[in-house]
Structure formats: C-alpha cells, structure tokens
C-alpha cells in the first residue's frame, strides 16, 4: 500500500497551509483571525427510488429530493463539499453565507439514475460515499443490475465525478455489514493490534482503487452505520483523511479549525420528513 501512502502524503503537502479562524462578511465567510462561526446543516440521504412500496427511513422518492433542492434554492442555501470545507480551513476558499451539504451514502445506482440529473438541473453539488466492494461487484460485465439494489459502477462514478457536481469519499471497502461486526466497530475481545491491521487493510484497498480508477484518493471517511471508536479515529487521521462523516444529528458549527471536520454531524432524510425543521435549527 505504499502507492496510496505516497499519494495521500502528497495531498498533505499541498493542503496543510492557511489560518484557522473565520470572519463573517455580507457575501461570504472566510478564514481570518476573528472569532466568528458559521452553521452548517448536513443532510444524509441513502437511496432515491421511484417505488412507493420501498419508501421509508432510508429511501425517498426522486420527487421528494427535487422538492428538497427547490426549497434549498428558494431559501438561498448553497451546496458545499468536503473539499470546500478543507479549503475553508486552509484559508483558500470562501464559504457561502448559507451553506448546506448534501450527502448520499452507500453508492446506490439510483445516485446515477435519479440523483445526478437533479444535481445538474439545479446546479448543485453533493458528496457520495461509496463502498468499494459494492462498486467492484457492479462494475463486472453481465452483472444483474436491478434498480432496487444495484450499486454504482466505476464508469458511472467517473462520469459523475467529471461533471463537477459529485464528490466521492471512502465508505470502507467491505465493512458495510452487520453480519460479523456492526460496521467498523470492534468485536468484543478483539485485540487493538488485530483491529488496527484489519481496518488499515480495508481502508487502503478502497483508497488504492480510487487512485487507480479515478486518479485521486478520498479525503473523507464515512463511518458505516455511524459506528466508530477511538482507535478508528486515530487511524482515520493517520491515513491522511482530513474529515469524517458520522450520523449524530446536530448542526455543525464551523470556526475554521481542522478538527471540526472530523465526525461531521448529519441529519437523516427519511421519507415524508420536512427538511425545513432541520434548516430552522441552523438558523438559530
């Protein structure tokens, strides 16, 4: 995995610059010496499927997603990505006065079929967290790709990434499961040494795949099922991830400090939910 470490080390050399506080102006928020903050609501989506019988806590319809995008646009919200947040902390980029992040977990093929066209239509950006083993499986020829359960292929990811509307992050290679462990959580009695080696191998496989298939490595790790621990948090930083996405539901308060990008809070967008309630929390 030296190849991955070389690439990620290069990214660190490019990114570790800039200030660590923010100031607020009428048009944007950028890093400075003043102690101001900006609220960032993050919406967590999973599958966007046009099948009423499937709608629920983790499945919404394309019509619901479009309504969300229209509402965000009407209220003056502007979408940001993880890279935007990193650049903000480094003093390289302004944040809009009303930022919002849209995240889509697991890498379902419906991201390409139902989400991607809407992002282009409304000129918005989103963050997609991909499970590496799923993408490898559905990149194979002659694989059954039923819309109810299929995941993105590398060709679909390439097209989405090239558009500038879609950012891709690491959702583990093969840890999105509840069979042996709860996502990335340690098993009772598992040694720290075994756990560390296992997680490093899993993470690095996905990083290497991204490097080979798309020419970049993800800068953010998205915890499967939101499960994490102190050891995993250490690994995430050691592997040069500059951010991580969790599932704790709370508005993020950003002041330009790098550590604020770890364990980013997100609100799950379930079928029938009203995101205006979430947005009101960000406006307090």
N, C-alpha and C positions, 0 to 999 in steps of 0.2 A: 504493500500500500504506500510505498514511498512516493509514487506518482501523485497520489491525492494530497499527501502532506506537502509536496513541493508546490502544487497549485494553490492550496489554501494558504501556505506561508507567503506566497507572492501577493495574495489578496490582502493579507495583513499589512504588508509593507506599503501597499497603496492606500489603505483606508485609515490607518492609525494617525490621523492628524486632526487639528481643529480644536475648538473650545468646547466647554461643557455646560453652559447655561444658556438661557434664552431671553429674548426681549420680545415684546408684542408691539406691532405697528398696525395701522389700519388695514393694510393689504396682506400681510403675511407674518409668520413667526419664524425667526432665525436665531442661531446661536449667538450669544453675547455674554457680557459679564453681569447683566441684570437678572434678578431672581424672579422671573415670571414663569408661568406654566401654561400649557395648553391641554385641553381634554381630548382624548382620542377614543371614540367608541369603535369597537371591532365586532363585526357580525360574522358568525360562524355558520356556514351552510354545509350541507353534505350533498345529498342527491337532489337534482332538479328534474322531476319526471312527470310527464303529462299522462298520468294514470291515477284517477281518483281513488281507486282501491288501495293504492300504495302510500297515499299521503299520511303523514304522521309527524312524530317528533323530529325525525331526521330526513324527511322527504317533503319537499314543497313542489308546487307546480311552476311551470315557466311563467304563467300569468301572475303568480304571487311575486316571483323575482322581478318581473318587469315593473310591477306596481311599486316595489321597493326602490328600484332605480329611479323611477319617475318622481317618487316622493323625495328622495335624497337630492335630486337635481332641483326640484322646486324649492327646497329649503336652503339651497346654497351650499350643500356639502360637496366636497371634492375628495375623490378616492386617492389613497396613497398606498404604497407598497412597503415592504420591509426595507428595501434598498433606499427608499426615500427617507425612512426613519434613521438609518445608519448615516446617510449623508447629512441629515439634520444635526445629528450629534457631533459630526465632524466639522460643522460649520460650512458645509459645501452646498447646502440646498435649503431653500425656504419651505416651510410647511404652510399650507393654506390656512386661513383663519378658522375654517370649519372642516377639519379633516375627518375622514372615516375610512376604515379599512374593511374590505370585503374578502373573506377567506372561504375557501372551498376545500374540504378535507376528503382524502381517500382516493382522489383521482378517477372518479367515475367517467365513463364515456359520455354521459349526459353533459359533462362540462363542455365537451366539444360540440355536441349537438344542440343543446339548449341554452347554455350559459354564454359561450363565446360569441355567438351572433348578437346577443343583447348588449354585451360589453362594447362591441364595435358600434352598434346602433346608437348607444348613449355616450359613447366616447369615455368610457370608464375603465379603470384598472382593477385587477383582483389578484389575490395570492392563492395559488393552488398547491396543496401539499400531497405529494404522490408517494404511494407505497411501491417501492422498487420491484418487488417480486410480482405484483399485480401487472405492472407495466410490461415487464418482460414476458409474462404469460400472454397478454393480449396483443403483443407485437408479433407473435408467431403467425405464420401463414396457416390458413384453413382452420383457425380457431373459431369456435362458436361465439359470436358477439351479440348476444341478446341484450336489448336496451335496458332490461330490468336489472342486470347485474354486471355487464361488461365494464371494463376499465379502459383508460386511455392507452393508446399505443405510442411508441416513440415518434412516429411520423405525425400523429395528431398533436403531440406536445411541441414538436418542432414548429409546426405551423402556428400554433397559439403563441408560442414564445416570440417568434419572429414578428408578430403583429404589434408588439409593444404594449398590448393590453393585459398580458398574462405573465405573472412571475411565478416561478416554480421553486418549491422548497422540499426538504427531506422529511418524509413521514415514516422513516425506517425502511429497511429492505424487506424484512419478514417478521416484524414484531406486532403487526396489527391483528392480534388474535387473543382469544380468551381461553384457548384450549389448555395450554401449559402454564401460562402466567397471564396476569392482567396487563396486556400491552407490554410496556418496558419495565414494569415493577419487578423487584427481586422476589424470588421464591423463598419461602420460609426455610431457613437453614442454608441457603446458598452463600458461599464464601464471596467476599468482596472481590477476590482475585478472579474467580470464575465469572462473576457477573460483569466485571470490567472488561475482561477479554471478549466475552460474548457480545457485549454492546459495541465495543470498538470494531469488531469484525462486521457486525450488521451495518453500522453507520457507514463504514468505509466502503463497503460493497456498493451502496447506493451512490455515494459521492463519486466513486470511480465510474459508475455507469453514466452519470450525468456528464462527467468530464469527457467521456468517450463519445457519447451520443449527441451532446449539445455544445461542448466546448466550454462549459463553466461548471462550477460546483455550488450547490446551495449554501446560503449564508445563514439559514434559519432551520432549526429542528422543531418539528411539530410533534408533541408527545401523543402517541396513540392512546385514545381514551382519556387523555389528560394525565395519565399516571407518570409520576417521576419520583426521584429521591435525591438525596444529597450527592451520592456517588455519580448518578447520571448527570446532574447539573454540573459537576466538576468536569466530566468527560465532554460535555457539550462545549464548554469554554476551551478545553484543551484542544479539541478538534477544530478550533477556529470558526465556530458558529458565532455570529455576532448578535443573535437573537433566538428566542424560542417562543412557541405559541402553546398556551395552556387552555384550560376550559373553565377557569374560575370566572364567574360572571360579575364583572365590575368595569367601570370606565377607567381607562389608563390616563394617568396624569404625567405628562412629559415635561421635563425641565432641561433636556439636553444631555443628561448623563447616560453613559453607555449601559450601565447596569439596569436601567429602566426598560431596556429592550428584552430582557430575559423574563420568561413567564408572563408574556403579554396576555392580559385578560380578554376573554371573548364571550359574547352573548350568543347562545344557540338560537338560530332562527327556525322555529318549528312551524308546521302547517297551521294556519289560522292566527298566528301571532301578529301583533301590531308593533312594528319597529319604532313607531313614534314614542312609545313608552320608554324605549331604550335611549332614543335620542334626547328625550327630556332630561334624563339623568346626566347626559354630557353637557347640557346647557345650564346646569345649576351652578 
